[in-house]
């Protein structure tokens, strides 16, 4: 906003100098224009500032919807011996921030959430009654009534105000004092648009396309996600690659030289190591025969009796 105002002010002496050499009325005409349209110019400048500042709200809305979508998909796979495909995608390709700035990327905590949910499950030999994920929650439940209410409010407020000004006050929105409310109505409308954009961006159909394009629309067992298998190796490589990348960005932000080797990074916003231990769990050899026999309904007494290792998760009803 400072640059346009500075330009408006500088045009006064410029017009004065032009009048000195050309014997014209530039300054008079320019002054009359500013006096006649100053309220419109001010409203336009404020709208420009509102549009710029409101982008932060856009990124916050999308961050919230991304987290809601992720946790909803995780709940679908509770009590099932497969890694949720959305977790598989994020573990293979660690997510950064939605806001495209280096600082937000370095300190974004969504990848930490993904890794923590992975760690909570990876070394648990879990009892299960089903090998099929649950149906997806209704998308309105994923969005949340609070966010739906926000979207409707931000769309409804400007419309209601316009009707009030025109029908009750019998004034124009673009002249008289209601003109100064335009930036605030513009800000509210933008927030409604940003919520609607977030709802569309994180719709289940788009998620299914992303999973298919990334090759993650498959069922990978938790046993295959342990570090001695290909998926586990990929997760660890992705983890260290993401750590190096964020440290490099942090050094760039702080104008520090990028070292050849990085020390241990103590950023609390970054994810912990994906596995609770670098040693394989004691049950790793029991996993596959147990679930294969559970799947076929032929669990024998030798494999079926694992009271010290199996954690029972009651099936949803």
DRENVEX-889361 format. One record per residue (C-alpha): residue in three letters; x, y, z. Coordinates in steps of 0.1 Angstrom, whole numbers, plus 5000, padded with zeros to 4 digits. Example, Ala and Ser with C-alpha at 12.3 -4.5 7.8 and 13.67 -1.06 7.14 Angstrom:
REM DRENVEX-889361
ALA512349555078;SER513749895071;
This chain:
REM DRENVEX-889361
UNK500050005000;UNK503050235006;UNK504150244970;UNK500850344955;UNK500450624981;UNK503950744974;UNK503250744937;UNK500050944942;UNK501951204964;UNK504851224939;UNK502551304911;UNK501751644927;UNK505251794922;UNK505651624889;UNK502451784876;UNK503652114890;UNK506952094871;UNK505051994839;UNK502852304843;UNK505952524847;UNK507352414813;UNK504152374794;UNK501952634809;UNK499152374814;UNK496652274840;UNK498051934850;UNK498252014887;UNK494752164888;UNK493151874870;UNK495051614890;UNK494051784923;UNK490451784912;UNK490651424903;UNK492051324937;UNK489451534955;UNK486651374935;UNK487751014937;UNK489850994969;UNK487350764986;UNK487250514957;UNK491050524954;UNK491350454992;UNK488950164990;UNK490750014961;UNK494150044979;UNK492649885011;UNK491149604990;UNK494649534975;UNK496049505010;UNK493249285021;UNK493749054992;UNK497449015000;UNK496948965038;UNK494048725033;UNK496348475015;UNK497648365049;UNK494048275058;UNK493848065026;UNK496947865036;UNK495647805071;UNK492347685058;UNK494047435034;UNK496447315062;UNK493347245084;UNK491647055056;UNK494746855048;UNK494946745084;UNK491246665086;UNK491546455054;UNK494646265067;UNK493146175101;UNK489846065084;UNK491745825062;UNK493845695091;UNK490645605110;UNK489445405080;UNK492345165084;UNK492245115122;UNK492344745131;UNK493444655096;UNK496944505088;UNK497644755060;UNK499445095059;UNK496845355049;UNK497645465013;UNK497645835023;UNK500245755050;UNK502245555025;UNK502145855001;UNK503346105027;UNK505945875041;UNK507445825006;UNK507146194997;UNK507246395029;UNK504846695028;UNK505947045034;UNK504047365041;UNK501247475018;UNK502347835022;UNK505247874997;UNK507848035019;UNK511147895032;UNK510347975068;UNK506947795067;UNK508447505050;UNK511147455076;UNK508747485105;UNK505747305092;UNK504547035115;UNK502346825092;UNK505146575084;UNK505646535121;UNK502046435125;UNK502346175097;UNK505446025112;UNK504046015147;UNK500945825136;UNK503245585117;UNK505345525148;UNK502345465170;UNK501445165148;UNK504445025131;UNK505844795159;UNK502544675172;UNK501344325163;UNK497644395162;UNK494644165163;UNK492144225135;UNK488744105124;UNK488844265089;UNK491144305060;UNK489044565042;UNK489144935051;UNK485945095065;UNK483845315042;UNK484945675041;UNK483245915064;UNK480746155049;UNK482746445034;UNK480646695055;UNK482046515086;UNK485546555073;UNK485046925067;UNK483346975100;UNK480247175108;UNK482447465122;UNK484247505089;UNK481047475068;UNK479547745091;UNK482547975085;UNK482247935047;UNK478548015047;UNK478948305071;UNK481748455049;UNK479648425018;UNK476448535034;UNK477648845053;UNK478549055022;UNK475348955004;UNK473249045034;UNK475049375038;UNK474549465002;UNK470749405004;UNK470649605037;UNK472349905021;UNK470249894989;UNK466849805003;UNK466849945038;UNK469250235037;UNK468450305001;UNK472050394993;UNK474750284969;UNK477550054979;UNK479950254956;UNK479050604968;UNK478350765001;UNK479750615033;UNK478950245025;UNK481850265001;UNK484250235030;UNK482749895040;UNK483649745006;UNK487149635017;UNK485649445048;UNK482949285027;UNK485649195001;UNK487749035029;UNK484848825041;UNK483948715006;UNK487548614999;UNK487648395030;UNK484548215018;UNK486248154985;UNK489348025002;UNK487347775023;UNK485447654992;UNK488847614974;UNK490147405004;UNK486947185003;UNK487447114966;UNK491247064969;UNK490946794995;UNK487846614982;UNK488246234982;UNK488046214944;UNK491146424941;UNK492846224968;UNK492145904949;UNK493746054918;UNK496846164937;UNK497245814952;UNK496945654918;UNK499345894902;UNK501945844930;UNK501545464928;UNK500345454964;UNK496845314957;UNK498044974969;UNK497844775001;UNK501144745019;UNK501244535051;UNK502844685082;UNK505344405080;UNK506544535046;UNK506944875062;UNK509644765086;UNK513144875077;UNK514344535063;UNK511844565034;UNK511844805004;UNK509045025018;UNK510845075051;UNK514145155034;UNK512245415012;UNK510745575043;UNK514045615060;UNK515745755029;UNK512846005025;UNK513146105061;UNK516846185059;UNK516446355026;UNK513646575040;UNK515846655071;UNK518746755049;UNK516446975027;UNK514947155056;UNK518347215073;UNK519547355040;UNK516647595037;UNK517147695074;UNK520747785067;UNK519647985036;UNK517148175057;UNK519748255083;UNK522448345057;UNK524748065069;UNK527047855047;UNK525547525038;UNK527847255052;UNK528846935035;UNK527546725064;UNK524846825089;UNK524846765126;UNK521846625145;UNK518946865139;UNK517046965170;UNK514147155154;UNK511147055176;UNK508847115146;UNK510546835126;UNK509446475127;UNK511146215150;UNK512845905134;UNK510045695118;UNK510745385139;UNK510745355177;UNK513845135175;UNK516345055148;UNK516144685158;UNK513344475143;UNK510444385166;UNK510544045182;UNK507443935164;UNK508544015128;UNK508843645119;UNK505443575133;UNK503643845114;UNK503043705080;UNK502043345090;UNK499643495116;UNK497843725093;UNK497743475064;UNK496043225086;UNK493743495100;UNK492843585065;UNK491943225056;UNK490443145090;UNK492942865097;UNK494943015126;UNK496442715145;UNK497142705182;UNK500942765177;UNK500543085157;UNK497343195173;UNK498643215208;UNK500543535209;UNK499243705241;UNK502443895248;UNK502744045213;UNK499244105200;UNK497444425209;UNK493644395205;UNK491844685189;UNK488044635191;UNK486244645157;UNK484144955150;UNK480344905149;
